[in-house]
Amino acid sequence: MSTAATLPRRAAAPSAAAAASARRYASFAARRTGQALIVVVLAYVLVFLVLAAIPGDPISAQLDSPQAGYTDAEKAQIRSFHGLDKPVLVQLLLSLGNAVRGDLGLSLSTSQPVTAVLGAAIPSTLALAVTALVLAVLIAAVLGLLSRLLPEGPLNGVVRALPTVFLSTPNFLIGLVLIQVLAVNLGLFSLVDPDSAGSTLAAALTLAIPVSAQIAQVLITALDDSAGQDYAEVAVSRGLPPAQVVLRHLLRPSLLPTVTVVGLVLGEVLGGSLITETIFGRTGVGTVVQKAVAAQDVPVLLVAVVLSAAVFVVVNLVIDLLYPLLDPRLRGTEGTR
């Protein structure tokens, strides 16, 4: 009787442990999400104050121009409409409140909603950035796996040296070479249509090659470290094929540092989009930011910079939430870190 009575409790023990682990993970996820929101708000405040410290704005330049012919009353009305007659802190609070409600303001140079100005450019940049990041991960994965699967020798040395070569090659030089080879010599895409699939792929490859180098270096180092562990030596001693050893026993422990660096290089992908879009004649967020800087269009700059920061924060939040799923050793501690 006593033995039978203990069986349900023993069976329930794993379920209780799983429930406790799920609660810890939920608490961990909620805390990390709250921290990410705080970072985005602080980024908004910091960028707003920095831009507010820049002297002059396009509205003042237009109003003070002798050819404009505005009266003093019209000047005051226009400045009041854009909120430029209020103290900086009041402008900040109003801007934050409007942003929470989804109102991101008007462009000072075009008088169009900022959402419309950036909304027209985001799809092009998003397609470029996502494609570049996927290509970078694929290139890094191929180089990392080949570094372990190829026998030691000149070919393996070339594979291990490629990340250094990629990293030391300027982004604009890669883009010009790809345009010359793929567009001019091979005719794989047209320079007249910068938003075509071929042009997007070439532009993404321009971004992906130097970014993949950083991911590949971390992956190769992590795979080499995993190869020296006891579990790897046991797998080799069992006579498993090299591919099975790498894919089943070396790859998963190497993913944690690799995933971390993927989140870190996102900033380089976003920053490199400006140069890449200029080289390939694409109209994206980088082009909009470039024009906004020249026109001192503060609302557009504010939203563009904060949007980039928010994307970076969200991607790193997702990676942070993936840690306990990739490494079982972290599953019991995510609620206390």
N, C-alpha and C positions, 0 to 999 in steps of 0.2 A: 504493500500500500504506500509506504513512504517513498519507495523507489519510483513508483508511477507518478506520485505527486510532484516529485522533483523534475520530471521530464519537461512539463510545460514551462516551468521557470527557466530551465536551461535553454530551451528553444527560444524563449522570449528574450534571453540576454543579448544575442546579436542584434535583434530588432531594437531593443532599448538603446544599445550603443550607437546604432545607425541614426536613430532619432536624435540623440544627444549631439552627434557629429553634425547632423543637418541643422540643428538649432545654432550651434557654434558658427557654422558656415554662413547662415542667414544673418547673424549678428555681425560677423566679419564683413559681409557684402554690404550691409546697411551702413556700417561705419566708413568703409572705403568710399561708398557712393556719396555720403555726406561730405567727406573730405574733398572729393573731386568737385562737388558743387561750390564749396568754399574757395577752392583754387580758381575756378572760373570767375566767380564774383570778384575776387581780389585782382585777377588779371584785368577785368573790365575797369575797375577803379584805377588801377595803375596806368593803364593805357590812356584812359580819359584824362587823367591829371597831366601826363606827359604831353599829350596832344594839346591840352589847354594852355600849356606853358609856351607853345610855339607862337611867336608874334605874328599878328596879321591873319587874315582869312580872305577868301575870294569875295565874300559879301562886302566887306569893308572896301576892298579894292574897287569893286564895281560902284559902290555908292559914292566914293570920294572922287571918282573920275569926272573931270569937267564935262566930258561928252555925254555923260549919263543924264545930267540935268534934273536930278532928284531934289526935291525941297527937303528942308530939315524935318518936317512932319512925316514925309514919306520914308526918309532914312530911318527915323525912329520906329515907324511902323514895321518896316522890313526887319530890322534888327530884333524887334520884339517878337515877331513871328517865328524867327529862328532861335529865340531864347538867348541871344547874344548880349542882351542888356542886363542879365541877371548875374549875381556873383557865381564864381566857379563851383562852389559847393552846392548851391541851389541847382545849377545846371546839372551837376552830377546826380543829385537825388532825383530830379525830374527824368533824366536820361535812364537811370536804373529802373524807375517805376514804369516808364514807357516800354523798356525792353522786356520787363516781366510780363507786360500785357501784349507783347508781340509787335509793338510799334518801335521800329528801329530808326525812325526819323527820315529826313529828306536829304538828298545830296545837295550840298551848297553850290556846286558848280552847274548841275543840270536841273535841280528842283524835282527830280524823280525820287520815288521812295527807294531807300537803300536796299530794301528787299528785292525790288525789281532790278536794280543795277547789278547786285551780286547774284541774284537768282538766274540771270541770263548767262553768267560766267561760270557758275559752280558746276553744271553738268560736264563741261569740257575739262575742267581741272580735276574733277572727281574721277572721270574716266581715265585721265592720264595718271593720276596718283595711284589708283587701285591697280591698274594694269602694271605700272612700274613696280609696285610692291610685290605683286604676284610673281612677276618675272624675276625680281631680285631673289625671292625665296626659292624659286625653282633653280635658278643658276647656282645659288649657294648650296642647295641640297645636292645637286649633281656633283659639284666640286668636292663637297664633304664626303659623299659616299665613294667617289672615285679615289679619294686619298687613302681610304681604307681597303678598297677592293683591288686596286691595282698593285701588283708586286713592286717591291722596292726597286728603283731604277730611274733612268732618265725621264721616262714618261710620268712617273709618280712625282718626280721633282718638278716637272713643268706644271702639273696640276696644282701642287702646293704653292708654286710661285705666282700663279695667275692672280690670286686676290691682291697681292702687292702691286702687280702691274696695273690692275683695274683701279686700285685706290689712288695710284699716283698719276693717272691720266686725267687731264682736265675735262670737265663735263662738256664744255663747248666744243672741244676738239673731237670728242666721241660723236657729238651731234653732227658736226660738219662732215666727218668721215662717213657716217651712215647715210647722210643726204647724198653725198657724192656716189657712194657705191650702190645703195638701194634705189634711189630715185633717179639719178642721172645715168649711171652705167647700166643698171639692170631694169630700170623702169617699173619697179614693183609698186610704187605709189606716186601720185601726182603732187607736185609742189603747189599747184593752183588750188587744191582742195585740202587745206590743212586739217580738217576735221574728219577726213576719210579714215577707214579702218587701218589701212596701211600706214598712213601718216601718224596716227595715234600709236600704233605698235612701234614704229621707229622712234618716236619721241619718248615713249615709255622705256624702250631699251636704252636710250641715252641716259635716262635717270637711273635705270636698274643696274647697269654695269658697275658703277662705283659703289652703289649702295650694297650690292650683293657681296662685294669684297669684304666688308665689315662682318656681315652675317657668316660668310664662309670661313673667315679666320677663326671666329668663335666656335663654329661647329667643328672644324677640323681639330682645334685644340681640345674641345670637349670629348670628341670621339677618341683621340689619342689617350686622354686621361682614363676614359672608360675601358679602353683596351688593356690597361695595366691593372685593372681590378681583378679580384679573385673570381667573381662570377664569370668574367670574360675568359679567364684561363681555364675554368672548369668547362665552359662551353666548347672551347677549342680542343681540350683533352678528350671530349666525348666524340670527336670526329665530325662535328657539324660543318657544313659547307661555309666558306667565308661570308657569302651573302646572307645566310641565315644568322650567323653570329652577329653581323653588323646590324641587320634589320630588327632582330628579336631581342638582342642582349645589349647592344651598344647605343642604339639610336635613342631609345626612350630616356635613359639617364642624361643624354646630351641635349635634350630638348629645352630644359629649363633655362640655361644660360643663353641658348639660341633664341628662344621666344623673347627673353628680356631685351636682347639687342635689336630684335625686330621692332619693338616698341620705341626704342631710342632713335633708330634711324628714320622714323616717320618724319621728324622735324627736318631732316635733310631732304626727304622727298618733297615736302611742302616748299621748302626754301629753294630747292633746285628747279621747281616748276617755273619760276619767273624767267630764268635763263633759257630753259628748254622751250617755253612758249614763245619767247622772242626769236630763238633760232628757227623754229618751225612755223612761225607766223600764226600761232594759235591765239585765240581770244579767250582768256580764262581769268581766274582770280588774280594771277600775277600781273596780267596786263592792266586790269582794273586798278590794282594797287599802285602800279607805276604811274598811271594817269592821275590818280587821287593824290599822290605825293606831289606831282608837278603842279596840281591845282590847289593844294592845301585843303582838300576836301575832307575835313575832320570826321564827319559822320561815317563816310565810307571807309576811311582808314580804321576808325575805331571798331566797326563791326568786322572788317576783314581780319584784323589782327586778333581780336578776341575769338572769332570763329576758328582761326588756325590754332590758337591755344586750346580751345575747347575740344577740337578734334584730337589734338595730342593728348590731352588729359583723358578723354574717353577711351582712346586706344590703350593707354597705359593702365587704365582702370580695368578694362577687359583682360589684359594680360595678367594683372595682379590677381584677378578673380580666378584665372586659370591655373595659377600656381598649385593650389591644393589638389586640383584634378590631375595635374601632370606628375606631381611628386606625392606619393602616399604618405611620406614622412611628415608632410605639413598638414595633413587632414585633422590631426588631433590638436593642432596649435593655432589654427587660423582665427579662433575666437579670442586669443590672448595676445596676439602680436600687435 
